[in-house]
Amino acid sequence: MKEILVNASIYTVLYGLSVITGERHIAPLSGAFLLLAAIFLYYREYKRQEQLLCLRGLMALGFIGGEGIARFQLSTLSTDWTQMTWWSFYLFYLVFYFVSFLPEGREKHAEHQNSTESTISEASRLKFLRRLILMLLVLTYACFSVEAFRLRMIPLFVKDTPHAYGIFHLKGVHYFTTLVILIPSYVVLYLNTRTGIRVTEERETQKSIAGKRRTFLNFVDLFSLITLFFAILMPVLMVSRFQLMFSVIVAVFTYLLSGRKLKLWQAALMFFAMVLLYVFITIHRAHSVEYLNGIFAMKNPATPIFITQPYMYIANNYDNFNVMTCDLTVHSKGLKMLYPFVTLSALKYFFPSLAPAFPLFKTKEELGTTTILYDAWYDFGIPGVLLFGIVLGLLTGLLEKNHKPLSGTMLTPVYAQVAFYFLFSFFTTWFSLPSTWFYLIISVFISVLSHRICIQFIDKKL
């Protein structure tokens, strides 16, 4: 408890310094104090848990770090923040941080999770994962084919249409098409399980692997290469940068959470490939440099686009929140945060009043992204932000309690997804999106299903 109080106190001091310097229009210092707070909180959590993907730390890096970048105010669209904006951002992380420690019995549950997983043989889990990956691949490509046939288009091959992916949706079907982004993380679990079996077999036959040549092919096989190729191909065909980034980053997170490490050359190669694909998709979305520079309205027109674009994708989200605190007159009383439930349950088709079209407050028409807090404040103001912090804090505590660090269990993709949402908490209202809950529900269902099927059917045959 003492460590928690010390961390919260230092966060409060640094945040206060950022507010003071921000109100005196010393933008560089205001941003620097928040970035320092984000790095400090992440480092403290990293040292405490001894793992890179610590959820409290990732939320600090993503949300507080994003605040710091926004406070540099490099664009003419940036304005002074209201007191409501400052208090909302500060109190959210403070409440989230304290509540995340409330769930108790972490060691007990971690041991239970470990014993549960250990009852499943690696051979049966490998067979389940192979079948799961094939089933997901067939399902997603079948749904993609239905959408392409009905809409008479594939976004990649549509010319001069900046938002081709935006119209590539069939109600109900598209959710299952986008399940393809979960496949890479399950391929990683498959490869980890396969590698573990190989190492065990070699030890049993008293063959040392220490002197063997460790090549890329020692880890992957033809099945994983083919399934990964088609899993990555679909976001490219749909010209979806988000789906591409999500699938690759969550797969990397799953890899790291399974106790493995990336070498520098591997990380560099992956980053280079991601940049190439990102640029390729951007070109095919017909977004020119002139178009983007005109929208972002940087104070220094000579700022390179590779700095401008990521900066505005972070900073303007906080400024959109600030605009909302100035212009919103009536709160939505929970309807925005309930939207995923209303959508996934199909209630919106029977009761359209449950999903009204709320106006979006933003600095500029083309820049409509928001932070993770936008809908919570839209619903109830600061009380909504506090309630949301409590819910996310409890979710974090439960995940930390039930997921054994560096275990590579079937619950790992769920943890990896939440880690992604926290790291990119500056970007959008993740937990107000039906797709977020759809992916989480499917992943949890797969985790439960894997245990039952492996125990009741596959292990019996083995």
PADO-193189 format. One line per 4 residues: number of its first residue (from 1); their letters; for each residue y, z, x of C-alpha. Coordinates in steps of 0.2 Angstrom, whole numbers, m for minus. Each point is the difference from the previous one (the first is absolute). Layout:
N
NUM = A = Y/Z/X | ...
// end
This chain:
462
1 = MKEI = 0/0/0 | 12/4/14 | m2/m18/7 | 3/m7/m17
5 = LVNA = 16/10/m2 | 6/m5/18 | m3/m18/m4 | 9/1/m17
9 = SIYT = 15/9/8 | 2/m13/14 | m1/m14/m13 | 13/8/m10
13 = VLYG = 12/2/15 | m2/m18/5 | 2/m6/m17 | 16/10/m2
17 = LSVI = 7/m7/16 | m4/m17/m7 | 10/3/m16 | 15/7/9
21 = TGER = 1/m14/12 | m3/m13/m14 | 14/7/m10 | 11/m2/15
25 = HIAP = m5/m18/1 | m9/2/17 | m14/m11/m5 | m10/m1/17
29 = LSGA = m1/19/1 | m4/2/m18 | m15/m12/2 | m5/8/16
33 = FLLL = m2/17/m7 | m11/m6/m13 | m11/m10/12 | m1/15/11
37 = AAIF = m6/11/m15 | m13/m14/m5 | m7/m1/18 | 0/20/2
41 = LYYR = m10/2/m17 | m12/m13/4 | m3/6/18 | m3/18/m7
45 = EYKR = m13/m6/m12 | m8/m11/13 | m2/15/12 | m6/11/m14
49 = QEQL = m14/m12/m7 | m3/m10/16 | 0/m17/m8 | 12/m14/m2
53 = LCLR = m2/m2/m18 | 6/17/m7 | 7/m2/m17 | 14/12/1
57 = GLMA = 6/m8/16 | m2/m18/m7 | 11/5/m15 | 13/7/12
61 = LGFI = 0/m16/11 | 0/m11/m15 | 13/8/m12 | 11/11/11
65 = GGEG = m1/m13/14 | 5/m14/m13 | 15/11/m5 | 5/1/18
69 = IARF = 0/m19/2 | 10/m2/m16 | 13/12/6 | 5/m12/14
73 = QLST = 9/m10/m13 | m2/m17/9 | 3/m10/m16 | 16/m1/m11
77 = LSTD = m12/4/m15 | m2/18/7 | 12/13/m8 | 2/19/1
81 = WTQM = m13/9/m8 | 3/12/m15 | m4/18/1 | m14/m3/m13
85 = TWWS = m8/m13/12 | 1/12/15 | m8/15/m10 | m14/m11/m8
89 = FYLF = m6/m6/17 | 1/17/9 | m8/10/m14 | m14/m13/m3
93 = YLVF = m8/1/18 | 3/19/0 | m9/3/m16 | m14/m13/5
97 = YFVS = m2/9/17 | m2/18/m7 | m11/m5/m15 | m12/m11/11
101 = FLPE = m6/16/9 | m5/9/m17 | m18/m6/m2 | m11/12/9
105 = GREK = m18/0/7 | 2/m15/11 | m14/4/12 | m12/4/m14
109 = HAEH = 4/m17/m9 | m1/m10/16 | m17/7/4 | m5/m4/m18
113 = QNST = 6/m17/2 | m9/m2/17 | m16/6/m7 | 1/m11/m15
117 = ESTI = 2/m15/11 | m13/5/12 | m13/m1/m14 | 2/m18/m1
121 = SEAS = m9/m10/14 | 10/m12/10 | m12/m14/m4 | 3/3/m18
125 = RLKF = 19/1/1 | m1/m16/11 | m9/m9/m14 | 11/6/m13
129 = LRRL = 16/m5/9 | m7/m18/3 | m4/m2/m18 | 17/8/m5
133 = ILML = 10/m12/11 | m9/m15/m6 | 2/5/m18 | 19/3/3
137 = LVLT = 2/m17/9 | m9/m10/m14 | 10/9/m14 | 17/m2/8
141 = YACF = m3/m19/4 | m7/m3/m17 | 16/8/m8 | 11/m10/12
145 = SVEA = m9/m16/m5 | 3/4/m18 | 19/3/3 | 2/m15/10
149 = FRLR = m9/m11/m13 | 10/7/m15 | 17/0/9 | m4/m17/9
153 = MIPL = 6/6/16 | m3/9/17 | 16/8/6 | m3/m6/18
157 = FVKD = 0/m18/m5 | 15/1/m11 | 16/m7/8 | 18/6/m1
161 = TPHA = m4/15/m11 | 6/16/9 | m9/11/m13 | m16/m9/m3
165 = YGIF = m11/15/1 | 11/8/m14 | m7/m12/m13 | m18/1/6
169 = HLKG = m6/13/m12 | m12/0/m15 | 1/16/m10 | m15/11/4
173 = VHYF = m8/m12/12 | 13/2/14 | m4/18/3 | m18/m5/5
177 = TTLV = 6/m15/10 | 10/12/11 | m15/12/3 | m3/m12/15
181 = ILIP = 12/11/10 | m13/15/0 | m13/m11/8 | 6/2/18
185 = SYVV = m1/19/m1 | m18/0/m6 | m4/m13/13 | 6/13/13
189 = LYLN = m11/13/m8 | m14/m12/1 | 3/m4/18 | 1/19/4
193 = TRTG = m16/3/m8 | m9/m15/8 | 6/6/17 | m6/17/m3
197 = IRVT = m17/m6/m4 | m1/m11/15 | 5/14/11 | m13/12/m8
201 = EERE = m14/m14/2 | 5/m2/19 | m1/18/3 | m17/2/m8
205 = TQKS = m7/m14/11 | 8/9/15 | 11/m16/4 | 17/5/7
209 = IAGK = 15/m9/m7 | 12/7/13 | m4/m15/12 | 0/m13/m14
213 = RRTF = 14/m13/m1 | 11/6/m14 | 6/m16/m8 | 8/m3/m17
217 = LNFV = m16/m6/m7 | m8/16/4 | 10/7/m14 | 1/m14/m13
221 = DLFS = m14/m11/m7 | 0/m17/m10 | 1/9/m17 | 16/10/5
225 = LITL = 8/m15/7 | m2/m12/m15 | 4/14/m13 | 16/5/10
229 = FFAI = 5/m19/2 | m1/m2/m19 | 8/16/m4 | 15/m4/11
233 = LMPV = 1/m18/m6 | 4/5/m18 | 17/8/3 | 4/m15/10
237 = LMVS = m5/m12/m14 | 10/11/m12 | 15/1/12 | 1/19/m2
241 = RFQL = 6/9/15 | m2/17/m8 | m19/m3/m3 | m2/m7/18
245 = MFSV = 8/16/8 | m8/12/m12 | m18/m7/3 | 2/0/19
249 = IVAV = 10/17/2 | m12/9/m12 | m15/m7/10 | 8/6/16
253 = FTYL = 3/17/m7 | m18/1/m6 | m6/m5/18 | 11/14/7
257 = LSGR = m5/13/m13 | m18/m4/5 | 3/7/17 | 2/m16/10
261 = KLKL = 15/m5/11 | 9/m16/2 | 3/m6/18 | 17/m7/4
265 = WQAA = m5/m18/1 | m9/1/m17 | 15/8/m8 | 11/m14/8
269 = LMFF = m11/m14/m5 | m1/7/m18 | 19/2/m1 | 3/m18/7
273 = AMVL = m12/m7/m13 | 8/9/m14 | 18/m6/6 | m7/m18/0
277 = LYVF = m7/1/m17 | 15/9/m7 | 12/m14/7 | m12/m13/m7
281 = ITIH = 0/8/m18 | 19/2/1 | 2/m18/4 | m11/m5/m14
285 = RAHS = 10/11/m12 | 15/m11/4 | 11/14/7 | 12/m7/13
289 = VEYL = 10/10/13 | 16/m5/m8 | m6/5/m17 | m5/17/6
293 = NGIF = 16/3/10 | 11/m4/m15 | m9/13/m10 | m1/14/12
297 = AMKN = 19/0/4 | m1/8/17 | 17/7/7 | m4/m9/16
301 = PATP = m5/m18/m5 | m8/m3/17 | m13/13/m3 | m17/m9/3
305 = IFIT = m11/m3/m15 | m15/9/7 | 11/16/0 | 10/m4/m16
309 = QPYM = m16/m3/m11 | m10/16/4 | 17/10/0 | 4/m5/m18
313 = YIAN = m17/1/m6 | 2/19/4 | 18/4/m2 | 4/m8/m16
317 = NYDN = m13/9/m10 | 9/16/3 | 17/m8/m4 | m8/m6/m17
321 = FNVM = m5/18/m3 | 18/5/3 | 7/m13/m12 | m12/7/m13
325 = TCDL = 7/18/2 | 17/m7/m3 | m3/m12/m15 | m15/7/m10
329 = TVHS = 5/8/m16 | m16/3/m9 | m16/6/8 | m17/m9/m6
333 = KGLK = m8/17/m3 | m17/m4/9 | m3/m18/m6 | 3/m8/17
337 = MLYP = m12/12/9 | m13/m2/m15 | 1/m19/2 | m17/m1/10
341 = FVTL = m9/9/m14 | 8/m10/m14 | m5/m16/9 | m17/4/6
345 = SALK = m5/7/m17 | 7/m15/m9 | 11/11/m11 | 15/m11/4
349 = YFFP = m8/m14/m11 | m2/12/m15 | 16/10/3 | 13/m11/8
353 = SLAP = 13/14/m1 | m10/10/13 | 5/m13/13 | 18/m5/m3
357 = AFPL = 10/m11/12 | 11/12/10 | 15/m6/10 | m2/0/19
361 = FKTK = 14/7/9 | 3/m9/17 | 13/m5/13 | m3/m19/m2
365 = EELG = m10/m10/m13 | m12/m7/14 | m4/17/7 | m10/9/m13
369 = TTTI = m12/11/11 | 1/19/m2 | m6/16/8 | m15/11/m5
373 = LYDA = 12/11/m10 | 9/m13/m10 | m10/2/m17 | m2/19/2
377 = WYDF = 19/2/0 | 2/m14/m13 | m11/11/m12 | 7/17/2
381 = GIPG = 13/1/14 | m3/13/13 | m13/10/m10 | m10/m16/0
385 = VLLF = 1/m2/18 | m6/18/2 | m14/m2/m12 | m5/m16/10
389 = GIVL = 0/9/16 | m11/14/m7 | m13/m14/m6 | 0/m9/17
393 = GLLT = m1/16/9 | m15/6/m10 | m8/m18/3 | 3/2/19
397 = GLLE = m8/17/0 | m15/m5/m9 | m3/m15/11 | 2/10/15
401 = KNHK = m12/13/m7 | m14/m12/m5 | 1/m13/14 | m7/5/16
405 = PLSG = 11/m6/15 | m8/m15/10 | m15/0/m11 | 0/m18/m7
409 = TMLT = m7/4/m17 | 1/m10/m16 | 16/10/m4 | 8/m6/15
413 = PVYA = 8/m16/m8 | 8/11/m13 | 8/11/14 | 5/m16/9
417 = QVAF = 9/m7/m16 | 10/16/m3 | 4/0/19 | 7/m18/m3
421 = YFLF = 10/5/m15 | 8/15/9 | 4/m10/16 | 8/m13/m11
425 = SFFT = 8/12/m12 | 17/m7/4 | m5/m17/m8 | m4/2/m19
429 = TWFS = m6/11/m14 | m18/m1/6 | m7/13/m13 | 9/m8/m14
433 = LPST = m9/m16/3 | m16/m3/m11 | m8/m9/15 | 1/15/11
437 = WFYL = m10/11/m12 | m12/m14/m3 | m4/m2/18 | m1/19/2
441 = IISV = m11/2/m16 | m12/m14/6 | m1/8/17 | m4/17/m6
445 = FISV = m13/m8/m12 | m8/m9/14 | m1/16/10 | m9/9/m14
449 = LSHR = m11/m15/m4 | m5/m2/18 | m8/18/1 | m9/m2/m17
453 = ICIQ = m7/m17/4 | m5/4/18 | m9/16/m5 | m8/m6/m16
457 = FIDK = m5/m18/5 | 2/m6/17 | m6/16/10 | m15/1/m11
461 = KL = m5/m18/4 | 2/4/19
// end
